[in-house]
Amino acid sequence: MLRSNETRLTVRQGRLASVAFCCCVATLATSCAATLHDATHDGAHATQAAGALDLTLAHSDRSLIELRELRGQPLLLFLFATYDDACQLALTHVERFRQRDPQFPVLGVALQPNAREFLDAYRDALAVSFPLTYDASDVVLKGKTALGRIIGVPAFVLLDAQGTIREVRYGVLEANELTDFVAPVRGK
């Protein structure tokens, strides 16, 4: 009889574990679907035309760069995380884009904790041909810029010559897609 009760208890524990697992999966799926819905609702890209993006970024040596210093020419911001495989894939396409169009300015912005510690190794290991910076004050991650809430990386932000956000796109863009992406600000 004791053996039978132990078996029933084990079966019940197994069922409870299965139910708990299903609830976790359902919760995760719902939350992912909500995020996907938000991203889809906002579009795979978003357009922003209200004012220039004012942002101070830092290089790994802690020297600062202000985006307003770069006005007068369009700029492509590549938002990434050093540990993310999709960002590394996107970087290969950014590099191909740069080979085709080396004159178009690109600035990388790492959005992750302790980004400064990883920038030099990332740049050296992956032979990055454009400047890499990080958001030292975390204003981008906190959604406290004209960019609003960043929903993921990799992301590409297109600024016109006045520093106005023209478009934001999320995900991996191939070199030819990047060429099309920057076309609206070329020569302006």
PEPE-V738027 format. One record per helix or strand of 2 or more residues. SS is the DSSP state (A for helix, B for strand). FROM is the first residue (numbers start at 1). TO is the last residue. If there is no record, write none. Layout:
ss->(SS,SS)
from->(FROM,FROM)
to->(TO,TO)
//
This chain:
ss->(A,B,B,B,A,B,A,B,A,B,B,B,A)
from->(2,45,56,64,67,75,85,106,115,131,155,164,175)
to->(42,46,58,66,70,80,100,110,126,134,159,170,185)
//
